[in-house]
Amino acid sequence: MKAAPFEYVKPATVDEALLALDEHLGMARVLAGGQSLVPMLGMRLMRPSALVDINGLGEELGQIEARGAETVIGALVRYADIETSPVVSERLPLLRHVVRFIGDRQVRNRGTIGGALAQADPTGEMALACLVLDATIVACTLEGERDIPAAEFFAGSYASVLEAEELLVAVRFPPAPDHCRFFERGRKHNDFAVLSVAAAGSVGEDGAWTGVRLALGGVNDRPMLAAAAAAALEGRRWDDDVIDHAAALAMEVVDAPDDVRAGAAYREHLVPIHVRRVLRELAHRERR
Ligand SMILES: Cc1cc2nc3c(=O)[nH]c(=O)nc-3n(C[C@H](O)[C@H](O)[C@H](O)COP(=O)(O)OP(=O)(O)OC[C@H]3O[C@@H](n4cnc5c(N)ncnc54)[C@H](O)[C@@H]3O)c2cc1C
């Protein structure tokens, strides 16, 4: 099957891209790396009136910047740039680490952080990392900009709160906690995850953890923050009892899907096992 007919627009500036999205009254789609959009067009799962190709906007959307304590990554930054960026490596090592679990080299050479978030795959590694790192997503229309906390961005299976005429322009990250850990169970390496777990926090000299965040992928219709579990870990020293209790609380956000990759019961079975595993590894303070 071939894509349905569409107009092709190649803006030279972000303003031109916003104008094109506005003119098409919510019927246009942004084309970034095309790694998810092009297959969906080919299967006619989408029939946009126009594609607004942002690949010429690298100057405005393709930068990785350290702005004071914050790190700002433009929407058009490719997975491969994240993998090799010294700024990301120093400030957001978790981001660099999770990219290695995404697709293959070709996908990572083309796929972008903006596309990954707008795609809102419930198993997306980038989405999970943005949740656990407490990122803010910056979206733009002709009227101006709005900041959307990652925790409020995902709205359902492959759905986000982005409006059709909004362009995701950047992702802002606060300083990362001292320790991060990620685990993914897939059918094979680089396949979409069956289950993924990311956790982050900092530990004081007294051994108590602060700024704890725990996120799960593949367990619901969207990537989930396990807030109750994180609260049970906050301000505590972690022994086996604390970790077991948090792993049990993490089940509160699980409403696992049954799909071609795994059944719901299998996913549910994996959650406490791998939450415990990630927290124990984090307790040993491996920085990733
Ligand atoms: C073989 C293969 C394996 C893959 N494996 C994985 C995997 O293991 N894990 C994973 O997470 N993903 C995987 N993917 C998906 C991949 O990560 C995609 O690159 C990503 O989901 C979309 O990024 P993109 O830049 O290609 O976006 P596109 O495909 O261009 O766009 C995706 C969607 O986002 C919208 N969009 C893109 N950019 C913006 C923007 N700036 N503002 C507003 N809307 C925008 C588009 O309109 C479209 O709806 C895989 C893909 C392939 C083909």
PDBQT file of the ligand as one rigid body, heavy atoms in Angstrom, charges set to zero:
ROOT
HETATM    1  C1  LIG A 301      12.951  -0.748  12.906  1.00  0.00    +0.000 C 
HETATM    2  C2  LIG A 301      12.527   0.230  13.962  1.00  0.00    +0.000 A 
HETATM    3  C3  LIG A 301      12.801  -0.050  15.294  1.00  0.00    +0.000 A 
HETATM    4  C4  LIG A 301      12.446   0.867  16.282  1.00  0.00    +0.000 A 
HETATM    5  N1  LIG A 301      12.719   0.550  17.575  1.00  0.00    +0.000 NA
HETATM    6  C5  LIG A 301      12.375   1.408  18.551  1.00  0.00    +0.000 A 
HETATM    7  C6  LIG A 301      12.664   1.131  19.919  1.00  0.00    +0.000 A 
HETATM    8  O1  LIG A 301      13.262   0.108  20.267  1.00  0.00    +0.000 OA
HETATM    9  N2  LIG A 301      12.271   2.055  20.837  1.00  0.00    +0.000 N 
HETATM   10  C7  LIG A 301      11.621   3.232  20.488  1.00  0.00    +0.000 A 
HETATM   11  O2  LIG A 301      11.300   4.028  21.372  1.00  0.00    +0.000 OA
HETATM   12  N3  LIG A 301      11.345   3.507  19.206  1.00  0.00    +0.000 NA
HETATM   13  C8  LIG A 301      11.695   2.639  18.243  1.00  0.00    +0.000 A 
HETATM   14  N4  LIG A 301      11.406   2.946  16.938  1.00  0.00    +0.000 N 
HETATM   15  C9  LIG A 301      10.694   4.217  16.636  1.00  0.00    +0.000 C 
HETATM   16  C10 LIG A 301      11.732   5.331  16.530  1.00  0.00    +0.000 C 
HETATM   17  O3  LIG A 301      12.238   5.591  17.815  1.00  0.00    +0.000 OA
HETATM   18  C11 LIG A 301      11.183   6.640  15.919  1.00  0.00    +0.000 C 
HETATM   19  O4  LIG A 301      12.269   7.314  15.436  1.00  0.00    +0.000 OA
HETATM   20  C12 LIG A 301      10.519   7.597  16.839  1.00  0.00    +0.000 C 
HETATM   21  O5  LIG A 301       9.443   6.934  17.432  1.00  0.00    +0.000 OA
HETATM   22  C13 LIG A 301       9.992   8.815  16.057  1.00  0.00    +0.000 C 
HETATM   23  O6  LIG A 301      11.012   9.755  15.819  1.00  0.00    +0.000 OA
HETATM   24  P1  LIG A 301      11.158  10.400  14.368  1.00  0.00    +0.000 P 
HETATM   25  O7  LIG A 301      12.057  11.581  14.507  1.00  0.00    +0.000 OA
HETATM   26  O8  LIG A 301      11.525   9.374  13.387  1.00  0.00    +0.000 OA
HETATM   27  O9  LIG A 301       9.676  10.964  14.124  1.00  0.00    +0.000 OA
HETATM   28  P2  LIG A 301       8.697  10.841  12.878  1.00  0.00    +0.000 P 
HETATM   29  O10 LIG A 301       8.529   9.420  12.489  1.00  0.00    +0.000 OA
HETATM   30  O11 LIG A 301       9.077  11.800  11.829  1.00  0.00    +0.000 OA
HETATM   31  O12 LIG A 301       7.348  11.351  13.582  1.00  0.00    +0.000 OA
HETATM   32  C14 LIG A 301       6.673  10.577  14.552  1.00  0.00    +0.000 C 
HETATM   33  C15 LIG A 301       5.435  11.356  15.029  1.00  0.00    +0.000 C 
HETATM   34  O13 LIG A 301       5.834  12.508  15.764  1.00  0.00    +0.000 OA
HETATM   35  C16 LIG A 301       5.368  13.719  15.128  1.00  0.00    +0.000 C 
HETATM   36  N5  LIG A 301       6.453  14.678  15.282  1.00  0.00    +0.000 N 
HETATM   37  C17 LIG A 301       7.771  14.480  14.972  1.00  0.00    +0.000 A 
HETATM   38  N6  LIG A 301       8.503  15.543  15.351  1.00  0.00    +0.000 NA
HETATM   39  C18 LIG A 301       7.628  16.438  15.877  1.00  0.00    +0.000 A 
HETATM   40  C19 LIG A 301       7.788  17.744  16.432  1.00  0.00    +0.000 A 
HETATM   41  N7  LIG A 301       8.985  18.332  16.549  1.00  0.00    +0.000 N 
HETATM   42  N8  LIG A 301       6.681  18.387  16.871  1.00  0.00    +0.000 NA
HETATM   43  C20 LIG A 301       5.465  17.801  16.780  1.00  0.00    +0.000 A 
HETATM   44  N9  LIG A 301       5.247  16.567  16.280  1.00  0.00    +0.000 NA
HETATM   45  C21 LIG A 301       6.331  15.899  15.828  1.00  0.00    +0.000 A 
HETATM   46  C22 LIG A 301       5.088  13.323  13.689  1.00  0.00    +0.000 C 
HETATM   47  O14 LIG A 301       4.145  14.171  13.082  1.00  0.00    +0.000 OA
HETATM   48  C23 LIG A 301       4.574  11.894  13.867  1.00  0.00    +0.000 C 
HETATM   49  O15 LIG A 301       3.231  11.912  14.283  1.00  0.00    +0.000 OA
HETATM   50  C24 LIG A 301      11.770   2.072  15.931  1.00  0.00    +0.000 A 
HETATM   51  C25 LIG A 301      11.511   2.370  14.592  1.00  0.00    +0.000 A 
HETATM   52  C26 LIG A 301      11.889   1.473  13.601  1.00  0.00    +0.000 A 
HETATM   53  C27 LIG A 301      11.592   1.798  12.168  1.00  0.00    +0.000 C 
ENDROOT
TORSDOF 0
